[in-house]
Amino acid sequence: MKYIIPAVFLGCQLWLLWMVSNDPSFECGHPINKDQLPPTREELEQAALILVSAMKREDDYQTFISKLLHPNDQQNGGIEQVNKIGFTTPSKVIKGNESKKFHCDLQIRQPSQMLPSKVGNLATFVVFQSNGGHQLQRFISHHSKVIGMENIVIIDHQSDRSLAESHTALLLDKYNNLGSDIWTCDGSFKYKAHMWSEIIHQYKEASEFVFPLDVDELIAVKTARKLVQNETDHQNSNHKEMEELSWNAEDFKNALIKLPNSEKPFKLEQGRTLPIDCGDIQWNTSLYSDVVNRDYDPLGFTTDNVKYVGRRRSRESNCLDKAFFRSQDFYSTDKGNHVGSTRRYRDTWRKNCTKDGRHDPDQKSDLYLMHFQQVNFAEWLVHFLRGASDGGDNGPFNTFQDQDCTLSKTSQHYCTGWEKIKKVKFDPKEMKKIYRKDLCSLLVNHQYPFPVGHLF
């Protein structure tokens, strides 16, 4: 409480200073219009809480005041502003340091028509993409049905808007006009975690939960499956799921509201889509003849005819599945968002991760992540080519020299795939064999089919 009263007083003084600096004609006692009316008591209390939080984070109090009064001053870094209704607005520029060289610029939303959220400010999705094109369209089409556009923040990493990816540029402009903030980031892919984390911190006051997501990741909710006529529990237990996936505002709200206040990262059970060109390598899906696949195309998106994702036989998330957070707890995420750190629990996952990959019970959620990573052979090949080019902590490994992939701490998956592709000398038939074995067969032989076609 010792900060609240001074903060309210400071908020009033800052409002007066802001009015004078932005309107030279403003004087005390001078008639003002409705847009110049001072904040209400509730708005000031809201602003005070934000000011208190900010003051506790700042080492230099005078620097903090300077940032508030001159948010666009480059010397201050343009960090945070406090607007009239008490919410923080994001910085316009984020920069790394000498050891982490990256630069992100904000293209503030210019909505000509707003696509509203059906869950209010419950969640913010911060999606990382590069030349996403069709994947970005799929991501937005799905998630905007529930959280709208204002709660989707897009990080555009080095998309080449002058070459073949003009489609991506057009989509980014379109989504900006529908209400999304767009961050344009330059810098090595190895700094992805830092870009992601810094930008997420700009939106911690915007919603109760924050979701770092890649552009090929779609969220759904696990709900109890309704039995169809003449179906028994015995039939249902024969590898047929007792749960089904949904994506609507009510189920999404319920899934988040029931989460404990554990101050830990929460986990998303996840599964990869079965590619559409696996040929004769398919699940026996006759048990799901009652599942109706539907077409849904509100923003010009096609589903690629993906109807199933693979589900682990444990039917549970594990400690290396993707993470999401209560906004107030978020500290940082990693390049793949497999771990995540909160202010109270930083890098403790290795200690808590059991031998079978399970995490703490209070990290479990009813949310499911559908990973549309590679829906066909072409995407599979591009995935490894891009990984070889981007490299990781050890730099690019797109050479024709043999690599020891065990030395790559964060990019072992990319490195291993690249080595297999090199070994067959890029022969299309041989690469297709690798694809069918490492992706199609692995999914079908070791996981159960989980219907998703009805969501799209």
N, C-alpha and C positions, 0 to 999 in steps of 0.2 A: 504493500500500500504506500510505502514511502515514496515510490516513483510516480504514483498515479496523479496526485494533485499537481506536482510540478509539471508533469507531462501535459495535463489538460491546459494549465496556464501557458505552457510553451506552445501548445497547439494553437491557442487563440492568438498568441503573439506572432507565430509563423504565418497564420492566415492573414493578419493585418499587413505583415511585411510582403507577403505574396501579392496582395491586392495592390499595394503601392507600387511594387516593382513591375507589375503587369499592366497597370492602368494609371498613368501619371495624373489623370484627372480625378482619381479617387481621393476623397478627403473625408475625415470623420464628420458626420452630420450631413454630408452631401447626399442627395437622393440617389438610390441605387436601384437597379432592376432586379428581377427575381433571381437571375443567374449569379448575382453578387451577394445574395443573402448569406449570412454566416451559417456554419453548420449547426444542426440541432444538437441537443444534449447527447442523444444516442450516438450521433455521428462523431462527436468529439470524444466520447468514451471509447468508441471503436478505434479512432485514430490514436488515442492515448495508449491503448494496449500495444499497438504497432510501434509507437515511439519508444515505449518501455523496452520492448523486445529488441529494437534496433540499438538503443543506447547500451544495452547489456552486451551486444556483439561488438561495439566499436571500442577500439583502444584509444582513439583520439577523439574526445568529445567535440572539439572545435571543428575537426574534419567532418564529423557527422553533420553538424549544423550547416557547414558550407555545402555539403552534398545536397541537403534538403533545399537550401535557398537557390543553389545554382546547379540543378540536376543535369544540365546540358554542357556544363563546363568540362572540357576534355581533361583538364588538370585534376579534376575530381573523379574522373572515370565515369561520370554520369550514372552513379550506382542506383539509388532508389529515390523515388518521389513519394510523397504522401498526398493523395488527391482529396478532393472535398469530402467524399463519402467514406474515407478512412481506409481504403484498400491500397496496397502498394501496386505501383505500375512498374513494369520491367525496365531494366537498363536498355539503352539503345546500342551499346557496344560492350562486348566482353572480350578481354584479351588474356592470353596466357602470360607466362614469364619467360625469362631467358632459357630455362631448361624445358619449358613446355610451350612451344611456339604454335599458337593458333589464334584465330581472330574470328569473332562472330558478330554480325550486324543484324539488328532487328528491323524487319519490315512490319511496322505496326498495322494491325488490321484496319482496313478501310471498307467496312461492310456496306454494300449497296442493298443487300438483303440478308438478314440474319436468320440462320437456321438454329432455333433455340434448343436448349437442353431440356430433356424430360425428367432429369433428376436434380435440377438446380446446380449448385456448386459442390456436389458431392465428390466429384473426381475430375482430375485433369490428366489427360493422356499426352505425354511428350514423346513424339515419334521421331526416330532417327532414320533418314533416308538419303540415298544418293542415286540420282537418275532413276528414281523408282517407277515413274510412269504408271504402268498397269498395276503394279503392286500398291502404289499410293492410292490409286483409284479404288482398288479393292478395300484397302484399309479404311478410307473415309466413308465409302458407301455403307460399310457394315457398322462402324462405331457411331457415326453421326445419327443413326436412327434412335439412339438412346441419349448420348451426351451432347448432341448438337455439334456445332463447329467452334463456338467460342472457347470451349473447354478442350479443344485439340490444338496443341502447339506442335508445329512442324519444324524440325531441324533439317535444313537442306545442306548436305555436306558435298561441296565441290561438284554439284551438278553442272555439266557443260551445256549451257543454254544456247550456245551458238552452233552446235553440231546436231546430231541425229535425235537428241533428247529434247527437242522443242516441245514435245507432248508434255513432258514433265513441267516445263516452264509455264505452259498454258494452264495446267492443273493448279500450280502453286498460286498463280494470279487469281484463278477462279475461287480457290478455297480461302484466300486472303479476303476476297470480296464477300464471302459467306461468313466471315467472322474469325478465322484462325490467324494467330500470330505466326509469322514465318521468320526463322532465324537462318541466315546464310553464313555458313562457317567454312573457313579455309584453314588448312593445316593437315598434317599427317593423320591417317586413320588411327595410328597408335595413340593419339590423344583423344580418341572418341569418348572414353570414360570421363575425362576432364571437361570436355565440351558439354556432354550430357548433364553432368552433375552441376556445373555452374549455371546452366540454363534452368534446370529444375529448381534451383534455389530462388530464381526470380519469381516463381509461381507458388511458393509454399504457403502464402497467405490467401491464395485464390480458391482453394478447395480443401476438403477434409482428407482426401487421399490423392496420391500421385502415382502414376503408372509410367515408368520408362519402358517404351516398346520399340522394337524394330518394325520396319514397314511391312514385313511379311508375317507379322504376328497379330492374330485376331482373338478377342476375348469373348467367352460365352459363360453361361452359368449352368452348373450341374443341378438338376432338379430331379425329384422322384419321378420315375417313369410310370405312366398310366398303363395298366394292363388292358389289352384288347379283348374282345369277346372270345371265350373258349380258351383263353391263355391261362396257364396255371403257373404257380411259383416254381414248380419243378422244371417246366419248360424254360422258364425265364432264367433259371440258374445254369442252364446248359450253354455257357459262354455268351449268353445274351444279357445285355446290360440292364441292371435294375434302375439305372439313371438315364436321363436324356439331357441334351443341351438345349438351352433357350437363350434368347437375347431380347430382353424387354426391360422397361424401366422398373417395374415392380420387383422382378427377380433380382436384378442387379442391386437395387437398394437393399433388399433383404439380405443378400449375401454380404454386403459391406457392414450393415448395421450390427449384425450378429458377431462381428470379429472382436476379440478381446483387446483391451488396451495394454498390450504386452511390451510395447516400445521396441519390438523386433520387426525385421522385415517379414512380410507375409509371402507365402508361396503359391504359385499357380501350377496345378497339375497340367502337364503339356503333352501333346502328341503331334507327330508329323503327318502331313497329308500323304495318302498313297497317290503317287503320280498317275496321270491319266494315260500314259503310254507304257505301262508295265506289261502290256500284252496279256499272255496267259497266266502271269503271276498275279493272282487275285485271291481275296478272301472268299469263303463261302458265306454269302450275305443273305441266304434264303430266309434266315430267321428274322430279317428286317423287311419283309415284304409289305408290312403295314406302315412303314415310314414313307411319308409322302414328300418327295422332293419338289420344291417350288422355285419359280424364277422370281427374282427381285432385282430390279434394275433402276433405282431412283436417280442415280447420278451417272448413268451410262456405263455401268459395270457389268461384265459377264463373269460367270462363276467358274469358268474353265471345266465345268462338269465334275468338279471334285465333290465326292459324295461321302467319303470316309476319312477319318484320321485313325492312326494306330493308338491304341490305349494299352498301357502296361497291365500285366496280369495282376499286379498289386492294387491297381486302381487308386493309387495315391500319388501325391507329389513327393519328390525327393529333394535332398538338400541342395542340389545343383540346378533345380528348376528355376525358372525366371521369378523375379521378385517384384513386389510393389510395397508401398509404404503409407502410413499415416503421414501427412505432410509435415506436421510439427516434429516428427521423429527423424525425418530424412536427413542423412549426412552426406552420403556419396553412393555411387554405383560403379560397377566395373564395366569393362568393354562389352561384355555379353549380357550384363545384368543378371548373372547367375548367382551372385553373392549378395551384394548390397550391404550397406552399413547404416546404422542409425546412430544418433548421438550417444545413446547409452551402450549399444552393442556394436562395436567396431571390430570387424575381422575375427569374430568368435565362432564363425560357422564351422571351421575345421575341427574345433574341439567338440562341438555339438553334433557334428555329422557322424552317424554311426556307420559301422562297416557295411551295412546293407543300404546305405544312402538315405536313411530316414532323418528327418529334421525334428525339432521340438514340436510337440503337439499344438502349442499355441501359435504356431506359424501357419497352420493349415487354413485353407479357405475353400469355399464352394465354387471358386472360379476356375475356368479351364482355358488354357491357351492353345489355340489351333495354329500350328506352325506351317504356313504356306511357303516353306523355304525353297523347295524345288518341285514344281508341279509338272515338269516335263524334262526330257533329256537336255534340251538347250539351256534351261535355267540351271541345271546341275553343273554343266560344263562351265558356264559363265561364273557360277559361284566359286569354283576352284581357280579359275583364271584371275578373278578379281582378288581372291585371297592371296594368290601368289604375288600379285602386283603390289598389294597393300602391305603384305608382310605383317610383322608384329613388332615385338620389342627388339628383335634382332635384325630388323630391316627386311626388305624384299628378298624372297628366295626364288624368284622366277629366273633361275639360271639352269644350265644344262649339266651342272656338276651335281653329283650325288649329295644329298643333304642328310644330316642326322636329325630327324624330326623330333627326337627326344629332347634336343636342346632348346626347342621353341616352347616356352612356357605357356603362352596364351594363344598360339596359332598352330598347335599340333594337328588339329583336324584339317586345316587348309594344307599344311605341309604334306601330310600323309596322302591326301587325295592328289596333290600335284605330282608327287613322286610316282604314283601309279599311272597317271596320265603320261608322264614322260617315258616311263618304262615301255609302254606299248607304242611309243613314237607317234602319238596323236592319230593312230589308225581309228577311223570312225567306228568300224565294227567291233574292234577290241574295247574301245571306250564304252560302247553301248553294253558290252558284256559286264564291265566293271559296274556300270550304273545299275544294271538289273540285279547283280549280286549284292552290292553294298547298300542299295537303297530298297529296291522292290522286294527282294527275297527276305531281307532282314526284317522288314516291317511285317510281312505276311506270316513269316514263320515264328516270330517271337512276340507279336502283339495281337490284340483283339481289334476287330473293326468297331469304330464308334461313329454312328451316323452324324453327318453335319450338313448334308445337302438340303435339308428342310429349312436351314437358317437363311439360305440365300434365295 
